[in-house]
Amino acid sequence: MRAASRLTPAVLALGALLAASVAAVALVYWLNVRGEEGPGARPAAPAATPSAAQIARGAYIARAGNCMGCHTTTGGAPYAGGRGVPTPFGTVYAPNLTPDANTGIGAWSAADFWRALHHGRSRDGRLLYPAFPYPNYTRVTREDADALHAYLRSLPAVAQPNRAHELLSPFDQQAALAVWRALYFRPAVHMPDAARPAKWNRGAYLVEGLGHCNACHASRNALGATASPLDLAGGLIPVQNWYAPSLTSAREASVATWDLPDIIALLKTGVAAPHGTLVAVAGPMSEVVSGSTQHLSDADLGAMASYLKALPLTTQTGEQRAAGGPGLSTTTSTTAAMAGPGAKLYEQHCADCHGERGEGVAAIYPALAGNRAVAMHTPANAVHMVVEGGFAPATAGNPRPFGMPPFATVLNDAEVAQVLTFVRGSWGHAAPAVTALEVSRYRSVR
């Protein structure tokens, strides 16, 4: 009896541990299936033939979501999948969205497709990786989801098997993904703000949902999650090493002081001249304008502009929240040792276009003086621009944009650091100096 009594605490502890484990598994399971329709709720028969208007609406929605951008390889059939989306955890490959019955979504019902967008779950029950931005698409309405499904079903079927993801362990396991979703994903709906006008609410729907702007313009934690699905405070895009600037900071990319026509112009053409200063998009944003926003209606662009202009200004960017992490400059002032060589390099390679005083050329070359894009704390984008060149997208409104040539074969890392340090410390700028180590870090795509 004494031996049995001595074992009782251990047995009780083991029982409590097992009970806690079962409860944790049950909680994770519930968090992953809440709100989902069961298989019995799906239509047993094919839905009615979609109308031409619904298909046209779906085509527009596909543009608004820039679906083709991820689901089409270079030179490949539209929407046939296969493009890799690099992440810190490996590469996720976009699936075939054409109506092929075996390799695409030919067997998917509208309810299956809705579940993928709204709940992040495939037709066969597998959890989808959030490289597919369902944390944003969960706000898409059922009507828009059905229209998008109808459009994709109208495309030519392409028999192209989906490529398996190449992810590190344990991120390649559904159990690990289920835990991530339990921690960070909540199915949601777009809720109009009754205190705001219809135009603002439409903009919120496009920016927060279909446009999934938060997928880039937010910092991410060690597990790849954003602070909030509505966070637009800026962040370094994983692997690509471009910095998506804060849309809520006056020091970065807030448009609170811009006129609405200038915001619309930037989204529609890729260039704008707010307050007479030329601004052009570059890097990943060029793809967004080229593949998505330039094709939107003026009404929707105006709605997005209204929403972006009304974003409350913040004093802390996503970059600052992640202060101390990799990629942040630690030098706080321009040194004479770097400014001298940088000034000479600027005169040799940059002044012909950007001017001796960084004044630029109106409507052709952006001014560098007073340009917040070159003076942000992180020099990531400036490094990319010098090394890879800067090219605004060719759009219907700006079919022949001016570009900047790449200097990757002309300047080494130290020289890129020197010229950027000069620019970031001249004409009223007081941005941190750039080091050769930072240039090497940002120009490298892992």
N, C-alpha and C positions, 0 to 999 in steps of 0.2 A: 504493500500500500504506500509506503514511503517513496519507493522508486516511481510509482505511478504519479504521485503528487508532485515530485520534482520535475516530471516531464510535462505537466500540465501547462505551465507558462510558455514553454517552447511550442507545444501543440497549438495553444491559443494564438501565439504570435504568427505561426505558419498559417493558421486558418484566417486570421485577419489580413495577412498579406495576400492570400489567395482571393479572399472576398474583395479586397481593394483592386486587385488586378482584374477580376471579372467586371467589377463596376466601371473601371477605367475603359476596358474594352467595349463595354456596353455603351458608355457615354460617347466614345469616339464613333461607334457605329451609328448611334442616334443622330449625332451632329452631322454625319455624312449622308443621312437619308431623310432628314426632316423636310417636310413639305413636298416631297417627291410624289408623283403619281405612280401607283403600282402598275405592273404590266396589264392588269385587268382593266385599267382605265384608258388604255390606248384604243384607238379605233380598230375594229376588227376588219373593216373593209377599207379599200383605198379611198382617200378623200376625193371630193368632186374636182373635176378638171379646173385648174386655176385660170382666172381670167387674164386677158392681156394686160389689164390695168394692174393686177396684183403682181404679175411677173415684172412689169416695168418698175413698180415700186420696189420690188426685191432687188433689181439691178441697181437702183439708186442707193438702197441701204448697203449693198455690197461695197459701193464706192465710199459711202460715209464711214464704213468700218475698215476700209482698205484691205478687204479680205484677200484680194489677188496678190497683194504685196508679200504675204507669207506663204500662200498656197500655190505659188507658181515659181518654178525654177527659171533661171535665165535661159531663154530659148525654148522653154518647155510649153506644153499645152496649158492654156489658162485653167487654173483651179485644179490641176491634176496632182498637186502636192509634190513632196520630195524636197522642198527647200529646208535647209537646216537652220534652226534658231539656236545660236550658241548661248549657253548659260554657264555660270560658274560650276555647275554640277554635271556638265556634259552637254550633248547636243540633242535637241528635240526636233524631230522631223515632222513637218506639216503634212496632214493626210490628204488623200484624194477627195475632193468635194464634188466631182462630176457624178452624174447618175449611173455610173457603171454598177451593175448589180453585185459584182463579186469584189471589186477593189475600191469602189466609191460609196456613195450614199444612195444608190438606186433602191435598196431595200428599206431605207429609213422612212418612217412616217413623219408627219409634221410634229407629232408628239415626241418622237425620238429626238428630232432636231432641237425642239424647244428644251428638252431636258439637258442636252449638251450645252446650250447657251446659258440656260438659267441655273442649272445645277452642276455643270461641269462633269457630266457622266455620259459615257458613250452608249450606243444602242445595246451593246452586249453587256453593259453593267460596269465596265471598267471605269475607274476614275481618270479624268483627264488632267494632264499637267498644266499648270497655270501659265506656261509660255503661250498657250491659247488663252487670251485674256478674259476668261469667263468671270473673274472677280469684277470686271467692268460690264461685260455683256449680260450679266445677271439682271441689269436694269433695263434691258431691251424689252419692249412690250411683246406680248404674244402675237399681236397682229403683225408687227414688223418681223418677228421670227418666222411666222408662217409665210410671209411674202418673200423673205430671203430664201427659205426652203423651196418655194415654188420657182424662183428664179434659177437656183442651182440645178433643180430638176429639169429645167428647160435647156440646159447646156448640152453640147455633144458629149456622149459618154466616152470616157478614155479609160482603157484597161491598163492601169498602172498600179502595181502593188505598192502598198505603203511600206516605207522603210522603217525598220526598227530603230527606236531611240538608242542613243549611245550615252548612257548615264553611268556615273560612278555609283558604287554600292555605298550605302543602302538606298540611295535616292531612286534606284531603279525598281524598288519594291512598292507594291500597292499599299502595303501596311504603313510604310513610312509616309506615303502621300496622304493616306487617310488621317494620320496624326497631324500633318501640316494643315490640312483642310479644317480639322477640328479646331486648330489654334487660330487660323487666320481667315477662313472663308465663311461668309454668311450669305445665303441667297437673299436677294433684295429686289425691290421694285422701285421704279422712279416715282417719287412722290412730289407732285407739283407744290410749290410754295404759294399759298393763297395770297401772301403779302407781296408777291412779285408779279410783274406783268407777264402775259403769255409769251412774249418774245424772249424774256430772260429764261423762263422755264423750258422753252424749246432749246435754247442754248445749253442749259444745264444737262438736258437729256443727251444732246449730241456730244458734249465735252466729257461728261462723266460716264456715259454708256457707250454708244456706238463708236465715238472717236477714241475711246480708251486713252486719253491724253495722260492719265495718271500712270499708265504702264511705263512711260519713260520719265515724266516730270516728277518723280518722287524718289527719295532715297530708299534703299532696301537693307534689311537686317541680314545677319549671317545666314539665315534660312531663305533669303530671297523674298521676304514679305515686306510690303509697304506699311507705313504707320497707320494709314487709313486709305480706303478706296477713293477718297475724295482729296487726298493729299496732292498738292501741286507745287510743293515748296522746292522742287529741284533735286537732282541726284545724278550721280555718275552711272551711265548705262553699262551694266555688267558686260565684261569681255570687250565690247566695242571701244571702251575708254573715251567716248564722247560724253560731255556733260550736258544734260538737259536742264537748262536754267530754270530757276524759280519763276513761276508765273505770278507770284504774290510778293515779289521783292522789287522795289524801285531800283535797286542796285543791279538787278539782273534782267529779267524779261517781263516785268509787269507792264501792262499797257493802260494802266489807270489814267494816265495823263494824255493818251493818244485820242485823236478824233476817230469816231467809228469808221469813216471811210478808209482811213489809213490801216486800221486793223483788218478790215475786209480785203483791202488790196494785198496785204502781206499773205493772207490765207489763200487768195485767189491767184495771185501772180508770182508769189515768192519774193517780191520786192515792194518796198513802201518808202515814203519819205516823210515821216512824222516830224513836224517842226522844221522841215527843210533838210533833214539829215537822212541820207540814204541808208536803208536797212535791207539786208538780203538774208534769206535763210540759207543754211548750208548743212552738210552732214546728213544725219538721219532725217532731219526735218525736211530736207529737199525731197526725199522719197514720199513723205506724207503729203506735201503740197502737190507733187507730180501725180501721185496715184490716187489721191483722195480729195483734198479740200478744193482744188481748182475745179472739180467737177460738180461741186455742190451749188445749189441755187443761191441767188443773192439773198433771198429771205433767210435761208438757213445760215449763211455766212454772217448775215447781220445779227442773227440770234446768238451765234457763237461769240461774235465780237461784243455784244451787249453783256453776255455772261462773263467773259474774260475781263472786260473793263471794270466790271463791278466787283471783282474778287477783292476781298479785304486785304490791305497791305499788311505784311508781316515783317517783323524785325529779325527773324531767324530763318535762314534757308535750310533746306534739307542737308546741304553740305555742312553747315555749321552744327546741325544736330549730330552729324557723324564726325565732328572734329576729333582729331587724334587718329583717325583711320588712315589707311594707305592713300596716297595720292594728294594729300593736302600739303601745300607749300608751308615751310616753316620759316623762311627768310622774310622779314617784314619790311625791308627797304632796299632800294636800288643801290648797289655799291658802285663806286667810281671805277673800280677795276673792271666791272662788266659793262657799265654804261658807256665807257670810252670806245671799246671795240664794237659794242652794239650800235653806237651812233654811226660809226664808219660803215658797218654792214648795212644799216638802214639806208644810208645815202647811196650806197652802191647798188642795192637790190630792190628797194622799196619806194624811194622818194619820187621816182618818175611817175608812178601812178597815185600814190597816197599823199604826195606833196611833202615839201621840206618841213612843214610844220604840222604834218598829219591832217591837212585840211581836205584831202581827197579831191575828187572832181564831181561836181553836181550831176546826179542822175547816172553816173557811170561807175566811179570807184568810191567805195565808202570812206568817209573820214575816219581816221583813227583817233584824232583828238576828241575827247568827250565821248568816245565809243565805249559803252559799258561792256560790250561783248569781249573786248580785249583786256578789260580791267577787272574781270571777276577774280575772286580769290584763287580759284583753281585755274591754271593755265591750260587745261586739257584741250579745249576747243581751239585756242590760239596755236597750240603745238600742231594739231591736226591740219589747220589751215596752212601753216607755213610748210609743213612736211609734204602734205598730200595735195595742196592747192585748195582753192575755194571756188565752188561752182553752184550758183543758184540753179534751180530747176528750169528747164525749158517748158514754158506754159503757153496757153493760148494768148494770155495777156502780155507775155514777155517771152516771145519765141526765140530770141537770140540774146540771152543774158551775157553780160560781161563776166569773165572768170579770172581767177588768179592762178598762175602756173605753180606746180609743185617745186619745192626746193630740196627734195629728199636727196638728190644726187649732187646738189650744189653746196649745201651747208651741212656740217656735222652737228652732233648733238650739242657740243659746247657753243658753236656759233648760233644755232637756233636759240639756245638759252640766252645768249648775249643780246641778240636783236630784240627778242621778246622782252627782256629786262629793260632795255632802252625804251621801247614803246610803252610799256606798262608803268614807267616812271617819268614819262615826259608829258608836256602839254596839260598839266594839271592832274594827271593820273598819280596815284600813290599806291599802286598794287604791289604785292610782294614780288621780289625778284624770282627769276626762274633758274633752276639748276639743270645741268646736263643730265643728272640722274632722273629728274622729272621728265625731261624730254624723252629719254630712253624708255621710261615707264609708260608714258602716254602714247607714244608712237607705236608701241608693240601691241599687237592683238594676240592674246594668248589662245 
